[in-house]
Amino acid sequence: MLYRRFGRTGLQMPVFSCGGMRYQHGADQPLDGIPKENQENLEATIRRSVEVGINHIETARGYGSSERQLGLVLPTFPRDSLIVQTKLVPSEDSDLFRRQFLESLERLRLDHVELLALHGINTRELLNISLRPGGCLEVARSIQAEGLARHIGFSTHAAPDVILDAVRTEAFGGFDYINVHWYFINRMNWQAIEEATARDMGVFIISPTDKGGLLQKPSDKLCQLTAPLHPIQFNDLFCLSRPEVHTLSLGAARPSDFDLHVEALEYYDRREELLPPIIARLEAEMDRIVGADYARRYLEGIPPWEQVPGNINLQVILWLYNMARAWDMVDYGRMRYNLLGNAGHWFPGENAAKMDDVDLAPALARSPFRDEIPGHLRAARALLEREPVKRLTEDLKE
């Protein structure tokens, strides 16, 4: 396993982290409702994680039964052998935030966690209630002063401007680390990572396998384009080729889910040889299918979803449709498209279902492809629209 210094936390962080959403049973519930086989799988997954050197175990209060189930496993390891992170959604009631954190410690059966994140600073409002005097960041710092959490960070699915403001804040000492989306198919948050690096913050990449393209179930075409690497391994090496990135969350559902990632490290020293031709093939195929000019400029002049009639998320729909066409990433496109309108601030905006009920002309007026895009939206809807996707847990969908 490779390890990188996790910014100013000083923690030696494995380049892969064991995320806690996918091996847990489901909705938050007492332990007596957890099937024996699920708990056994969770324990085997954690033991395999530690066995391969992935000692950062990451979870959240919102991940259903994850904290409770981990509480049966984590205390069986030497405490100083683990880096444990949990996350709590910011609340206007900062006393509630404190109570929930203390309850999370009880669920985990630990006397402290190394990392505590404000979970899902996805909107300007959530950022403001986190940073105000007496807000959740100040409470988190008091928790830190009591020795109950060693370092304080935040996770985010926000627009880039909100993320940058969170990274740049100096309120209560700012944040020690960031959990953020960034991978081959979605690089919009690179400036935030650069800003975090300039402030010596730890950088944790959220769900590069699942949200980075449903790479655990890749299309045959995508596998051909990333050969000789599996798409998971290509994406891992793409992310880890940047020293600013410290760790990637794997979101394991079973012990075997670590295998391809660990094998990717066998190619790490050849990354500068292997990555450029794969990237060139992916880009060339995108250009061939959608057109080179469109591939580079399709978002030009497209406003954010808040400024589009019906709150239709044109940017995301066109992005998903391009990948579905060029790289056969239809399953991924369907998963994400059908979250639109069903995932709140975790994946905001609406899909194209009501596009014929609104006038999109003003929103497209500045686009060089204003005449083509309505047809693309209809085709995207026909290809991607299925039953609305429900959240993996009752609390959130990452």
C-alpha positions as CSV (number, residue, x, y, z in Angstrom):
1,M,0.0,0.0,0.0
2,L,1.1,3.5,-0.7
3,Y,0.7,6.3,1.9
4,R,0.6,10.0,1.5
5,R,0.7,12.8,4.1
6,F,-2.9,14.0,4.6
7,G,-2.1,17.7,4.6
8,R,-1.7,19.5,7.9
9,T,-3.3,16.7,9.8
10,G,0.0,14.9,9.5
11,L,-1.7,11.6,9.2
12,Q,-0.1,9.0,6.9
13,M,-3.1,8.2,4.8
14,P,-3.4,5.1,2.6
15,V,-4.1,6.2,-1.0
16,F,-7.3,4.1,-0.8
17,S,-9.9,4.5,1.9
18,C,-12.6,2.1,3.0
19,G,-15.9,3.9,2.6
20,G,-18.8,2.8,4.8
21,M,-22.0,3.3,2.7
22,R,-22.2,0.1,0.7
23,Y,-21.4,-2.7,3.1
24,Q,-23.9,-1.6,5.7
25,H,-27.4,-3.2,5.9
26,G,-29.5,-0.2,5.1
27,A,-31.7,2.2,7.0
28,D,-30.6,3.2,10.5
29,Q,-31.9,0.6,12.9
30,P,-31.0,-1.3,16.1
31,L,-28.4,-4.0,15.8
32,D,-30.9,-6.8,16.5
33,G,-32.4,-6.0,13.1
34,I,-29.2,-6.6,11.2
35,P,-29.0,-10.0,9.4
36,K,-26.1,-12.2,10.6
37,E,-24.8,-12.6,7.1
38,N,-24.6,-8.9,6.5
39,Q,-22.7,-8.3,9.7
40,E,-20.3,-11.1,8.8
41,N,-19.7,-9.6,5.4
42,L,-19.1,-6.2,6.9
43,E,-16.5,-7.6,9.4
44,A,-14.8,-9.6,6.6
45,T,-14.7,-6.4,4.5
46,I,-13.1,-4.4,7.2
47,R,-10.6,-7.1,8.0
48,R,-9.6,-7.4,4.3
49,S,-9.3,-3.7,4.1
50,V,-6.8,-3.6,7.0
51,E,-5.0,-6.7,5.7
52,V,-4.1,-4.9,2.4
53,G,-3.0,-1.8,4.3
54,I,-6.2,0.3,4.0
55,N,-6.5,1.4,7.6
56,H,-8.7,4.5,7.0
57,I,-12.3,3.5,7.7
58,E,-14.7,6.2,6.6
59,T,-18.4,6.4,7.5
60,A,-21.2,8.8,8.3
61,R,-24.2,9.1,10.6
62,G,-26.3,9.3,7.4
63,Y,-25.0,5.9,6.1
64,G,-27.9,3.9,7.6
65,S,-26.7,1.3,10.0
66,S,-23.0,1.7,9.2
67,E,-21.8,3.3,12.5
68,R,-23.7,0.8,14.6
69,Q,-22.3,-2.1,12.7
70,L,-18.8,-0.8,12.7
71,G,-19.1,-0.5,16.5
72,L,-19.0,-4.2,16.7
73,V,-15.8,-4.4,14.6
74,L,-13.5,-1.4,15.1
75,P,-12.9,-1.9,18.8
76,T,-11.4,-5.3,18.0
77,F,-8.4,-3.6,16.3
78,P,-5.6,-1.8,18.2
79,R,-6.9,1.7,18.3
80,D,-3.7,3.3,17.0
81,S,-3.7,1.0,13.9
82,L,-6.8,2.8,12.5
83,I,-7.8,6.1,11.1
84,V,-11.5,6.5,11.6
85,Q,-13.7,9.2,10.0
86,T,-17.3,9.9,10.5
87,K,-19.4,12.7,9.1
88,L,-22.5,14.7,10.3
89,V,-24.8,16.9,8.2
90,P,-24.7,20.5,9.4
91,S,-27.7,21.7,11.3
92,E,-29.0,25.2,12.3
93,D,-29.2,23.6,15.8
94,S,-25.5,23.3,16.7
95,D,-26.5,21.7,20.0
96,L,-28.1,18.9,17.9
97,F,-24.9,18.6,15.9
98,R,-23.0,18.0,19.2
99,R,-25.5,15.5,20.5
100,Q,-25.5,13.6,17.2
101,F,-21.7,13.4,17.2
102,L,-21.6,12.1,20.8
103,E,-24.2,9.5,19.7
104,S,-22.0,8.6,16.7
105,L,-19.1,7.9,19.1
106,E,-21.3,5.7,21.2
107,R,-22.4,3.8,18.0
108,L,-18.8,3.4,16.9
109,R,-17.8,2.4,20.5
110,L,-14.8,4.6,20.3
111,D,-13.5,7.4,22.6
112,H,-12.5,9.5,19.6
113,V,-12.3,9.7,15.8
114,E,-9.3,10.9,13.9
115,L,-11.4,12.8,11.4
116,L,-14.8,14.5,11.7
117,A,-16.4,16.1,8.7
118,L,-19.3,18.4,8.3
119,H,-21.2,16.3,5.8
120,G,-22.7,17.7,2.6
121,I,-21.9,21.4,2.6
122,N,-23.7,21.5,-0.7
123,T,-25.4,24.9,-0.7
124,R,-24.5,28.4,0.3
125,E,-27.1,28.2,3.1
126,L,-25.4,25.1,4.6
127,L,-22.0,26.8,4.3
128,N,-23.3,29.9,6.1
129,I,-25.0,28.0,9.0
130,S,-21.8,26.0,9.4
131,L,-19.5,29.0,9.6
132,R,-21.6,31.5,11.6
133,P,-20.6,32.1,15.3
134,G,-22.0,29.3,17.4
135,G,-22.4,27.2,14.2
136,C,-21.3,23.7,13.5
137,L,-17.7,24.5,12.7
138,E,-17.2,26.2,16.0
139,V,-18.9,23.3,17.8
140,A,-16.6,20.9,15.9
141,R,-13.6,22.8,17.0
142,S,-14.8,22.5,20.6
143,I,-15.2,18.8,20.1
144,Q,-11.6,18.8,18.8
145,A,-10.4,20.7,21.9
146,E,-12.0,18.0,24.1
147,G,-9.9,15.4,22.3
148,L,-13.0,13.6,20.8
149,A,-12.0,14.4,17.2
150,R,-8.5,15.0,16.1
151,H,-9.1,17.0,12.8
152,I,-12.1,18.8,11.2
153,G,-13.0,18.8,7.6
154,F,-16.0,18.9,5.3
155,S,-17.5,16.9,2.4
156,T,-19.3,18.6,-0.5
157,H,-21.3,18.1,-3.6
158,A,-21.6,21.9,-4.1
159,A,-21.1,24.2,-7.0
160,P,-17.4,25.2,-7.4
161,D,-17.9,28.7,-6.0
162,V,-19.4,27.4,-2.8
163,I,-16.6,24.8,-2.4
164,L,-13.9,27.5,-3.0
165,D,-15.5,29.7,-0.3
166,A,-15.5,26.8,2.1
167,V,-11.8,26.0,1.4
168,R,-10.8,29.6,1.8
169,T,-12.6,30.3,5.0
170,E,-10.6,31.3,8.0
171,A,-13.5,31.1,10.4
172,F,-12.5,29.1,13.5
173,G,-9.2,28.1,11.8
174,G,-10.9,26.9,8.7
175,F,-11.0,23.3,7.7
176,D,-8.2,20.7,7.9
177,Y,-9.3,18.6,5.0
178,I,-11.9,18.3,2.2
179,N,-13.9,15.4,0.8
180,V,-14.7,16.3,-2.8
181,H,-15.6,14.8,-6.2
182,W,-12.8,14.8,-8.8
183,Y,-11.9,12.0,-11.3
184,F,-11.4,11.5,-15.0
185,I,-15.0,12.2,-16.1
186,N,-15.5,15.1,-13.7
187,R,-12.6,17.5,-13.2
188,M,-14.5,20.7,-12.4
189,N,-13.3,20.9,-8.8
190,W,-9.6,21.0,-9.6
191,Q,-9.3,24.7,-8.6
192,A,-10.7,23.8,-5.2
193,I,-8.1,21.0,-4.8
194,E,-5.3,23.5,-5.8
195,E,-6.6,26.0,-3.2
196,A,-6.8,23.2,-0.6
197,T,-3.2,22.2,-1.4
198,A,-2.1,25.8,-1.0
199,R,-3.6,25.7,2.5
200,D,-2.0,22.3,3.3
201,M,-5.4,20.6,3.6
202,G,-5.9,16.9,3.2
203,V,-7.7,15.9,-0.1
204,F,-10.0,12.9,-0.1
205,I,-11.8,12.0,-3.3
206,I,-15.4,10.9,-2.9
207,S,-16.6,7.7,-4.7
208,P,-14.3,7.7,-7.8
209,T,-15.5,4.2,-8.8
210,D,-19.3,4.5,-8.4
211,K,-19.9,8.2,-9.0
212,G,-16.8,8.3,-11.3
213,G,-18.7,6.2,-13.9
214,L,-20.2,3.1,-12.3
215,L,-16.8,1.6,-13.1
216,Q,-17.6,-1.6,-11.1
217,K,-19.9,-2.4,-14.0
218,P,-18.2,-0.9,-17.0
219,S,-19.4,-1.2,-20.6
220,D,-17.4,-3.5,-22.9
221,K,-16.5,-0.4,-25.0
222,L,-15.1,1.4,-22.0
223,C,-13.0,-1.6,-21.1
224,Q,-11.6,-1.7,-24.6
225,L,-10.8,2.0,-24.5
226,T,-8.9,1.8,-21.2
227,A,-7.0,-1.5,-21.9
228,P,-4.6,-2.8,-20.7
229,L,-6.1,-1.4,-17.5
230,H,-9.5,-2.0,-16.1
231,P,-11.5,1.2,-16.1
232,I,-11.3,1.2,-12.2
233,Q,-7.5,1.0,-12.4
234,F,-7.3,3.7,-15.1
235,N,-9.3,6.0,-13.0
236,D,-7.3,5.2,-9.8
237,L,-4.0,5.9,-11.6
238,F,-5.4,9.1,-13.2
239,C,-6.4,10.4,-9.8
240,L,-3.2,9.3,-8.0
241,S,-1.0,10.7,-10.7
242,R,-1.6,14.1,-9.0
243,P,0.3,14.4,-5.8
244,E,-2.4,16.9,-4.6
245,V,-4.7,14.0,-4.2
246,H,-4.1,12.0,-1.0
247,T,-6.8,9.2,-0.9
248,L,-9.6,7.7,-2.9
249,S,-12.7,6.3,-1.3
250,L,-13.5,2.8,-2.5
251,G,-17.0,2.2,-1.2
252,A,-16.5,-1.5,-0.8
253,A,-19.5,-3.8,-0.6
254,R,-17.6,-7.0,-0.1
255,P,-14.0,-8.1,0.6
256,S,-13.2,-8.7,-3.1
257,D,-14.0,-5.1,-4.0
258,F,-10.4,-4.1,-3.0
259,D,-8.7,-6.4,-5.4
260,L,-8.7,-4.4,-8.6
261,H,-7.6,-1.3,-6.7
262,V,-4.7,-3.0,-5.0
263,E,-3.7,-4.5,-8.3
264,A,-3.7,-1.0,-9.8
265,L,-0.8,-0.1,-7.6
266,E,1.3,-2.6,-9.5
267,Y,1.1,-0.2,-12.4
268,Y,1.7,2.9,-10.4
269,D,5.4,3.3,-11.5
270,R,4.2,3.0,-15.1
271,R,1.5,5.6,-14.9
272,E,3.2,8.2,-17.1
273,E,3.6,5.5,-19.8
274,L,0.1,4.0,-19.5
275,L,-2.2,7.0,-19.0
276,P,-1.6,9.3,-22.0
277,P,-2.5,6.8,-24.7
278,I,-5.7,5.8,-22.8
279,I,-6.7,9.4,-22.4
280,A,-6.0,10.0,-26.1
281,R,-8.3,7.1,-27.1
282,L,-11.1,8.2,-24.8
283,E,-10.9,11.8,-26.1
284,A,-10.7,10.7,-29.8
285,E,-13.7,8.5,-29.4
286,M,-15.7,11.3,-27.8
287,D,-14.7,13.6,-30.7
288,R,-15.6,10.9,-33.3
289,I,-19.1,10.3,-31.8
290,V,-20.2,13.8,-30.7
291,G,-17.9,16.0,-32.8
292,A,-14.7,17.6,-31.6
293,D,-16.0,21.2,-31.4
294,Y,-19.1,20.1,-29.5
295,A,-17.1,17.9,-27.2
296,R,-15.0,20.9,-26.1
297,R,-17.7,23.6,-26.1
298,Y,-21.0,22.0,-25.4
299,L,-21.3,23.7,-22.0
300,E,-20.4,27.1,-23.3
301,G,-23.2,29.5,-22.5
302,I,-25.3,26.9,-20.7
303,P,-26.5,28.5,-17.3
304,P,-26.6,26.6,-14.0
305,W,-29.8,24.8,-13.3
306,E,-31.1,27.5,-11.0
307,Q,-31.3,29.9,-14.0
308,V,-33.1,27.4,-16.3
309,P,-36.9,27.3,-16.6
310,G,-38.2,24.3,-14.7
311,N,-34.8,24.1,-13.0
312,I,-33.7,21.6,-15.7
313,N,-30.1,20.7,-15.1
314,L,-29.0,21.1,-18.7
315,Q,-25.3,20.8,-17.9
316,V,-25.6,17.4,-16.2
317,I,-28.0,16.0,-18.7
318,L,-25.8,16.9,-21.7
319,W,-22.7,15.6,-19.9
320,L,-24.4,12.3,-19.2
321,Y,-25.7,12.0,-22.7
322,N,-22.2,12.6,-24.2
323,M,-20.7,9.8,-22.2
324,A,-23.6,7.4,-22.9
325,R,-23.1,8.0,-26.6
326,A,-19.4,8.0,-26.8
327,W,-18.3,5.4,-24.2
328,D,-21.5,3.3,-23.8
329,M,-21.9,4.6,-20.2
330,V,-25.6,4.1,-20.4
331,D,-26.1,2.5,-17.0
332,Y,-24.2,5.3,-15.3
333,G,-26.2,7.9,-17.3
334,R,-29.5,6.3,-16.2
335,M,-28.4,6.1,-12.5
336,R,-27.4,9.8,-12.4
337,Y,-30.1,11.1,-14.7
338,N,-32.9,9.6,-12.7
339,L,-31.5,11.0,-9.5
340,L,-32.3,14.5,-10.8
341,G,-35.4,15.7,-9.0
342,N,-35.1,13.0,-6.4
343,A,-31.9,13.6,-4.5
344,G,-32.3,17.2,-3.1
345,H,-29.1,19.2,-2.7
346,W,-27.0,16.0,-3.1
347,F,-27.7,16.0,-6.9
348,P,-29.7,19.1,-7.7
349,G,-31.9,20.2,-10.5
350,E,-34.5,18.4,-12.6
351,N,-34.3,16.0,-15.5
352,A,-35.7,16.7,-18.9
353,A,-39.2,15.2,-18.3
354,K,-40.9,18.6,-18.5
355,M,-38.8,20.3,-21.2
356,D,-41.7,20.6,-23.5
357,D,-43.7,22.5,-20.9
358,V,-41.2,25.3,-20.6
359,D,-39.4,27.7,-23.0
360,L,-35.7,26.9,-23.0
361,A,-34.8,29.4,-25.6
362,P,-33.7,32.1,-23.2
363,A,-31.5,29.6,-21.3
364,L,-29.9,28.5,-24.6
365,A,-29.5,31.9,-26.2
366,R,-25.8,32.1,-25.5
367,S,-25.0,28.6,-26.6
368,P,-23.2,28.0,-29.9
369,F,-25.3,24.8,-30.2
370,R,-28.7,26.4,-29.3
371,D,-30.4,24.7,-32.3
372,E,-29.0,21.2,-31.6
373,I,-29.4,21.0,-27.8
374,P,-33.2,20.5,-27.7
375,G,-32.8,17.4,-29.9
376,H,-30.0,16.2,-27.6
377,L,-32.2,16.6,-24.6
378,R,-35.0,14.7,-26.1
379,A,-32.6,11.9,-27.1
380,A,-31.1,11.9,-23.7
381,R,-34.5,11.6,-22.1
382,A,-35.5,8.7,-24.4
383,L,-32.2,6.8,-23.7
384,L,-31.8,7.5,-20.0
385,E,-35.2,8.1,-18.4
386,R,-36.3,5.2,-16.2
387,E,-38.0,4.9,-12.8
388,P,-36.8,7.5,-10.4
389,V,-33.7,6.4,-8.5
390,K,-34.2,6.2,-4.8
391,R,-31.5,7.0,-2.3
392,L,-29.2,4.3,-1.2
393,T,-30.0,5.2,2.4
394,E,-33.0,7.1,3.8
395,D,-30.8,10.1,4.6
396,L,-28.7,10.8,1.5
397,K,-27.3,9.7,-1.8
398,E,-23.6,10.3,-2.6
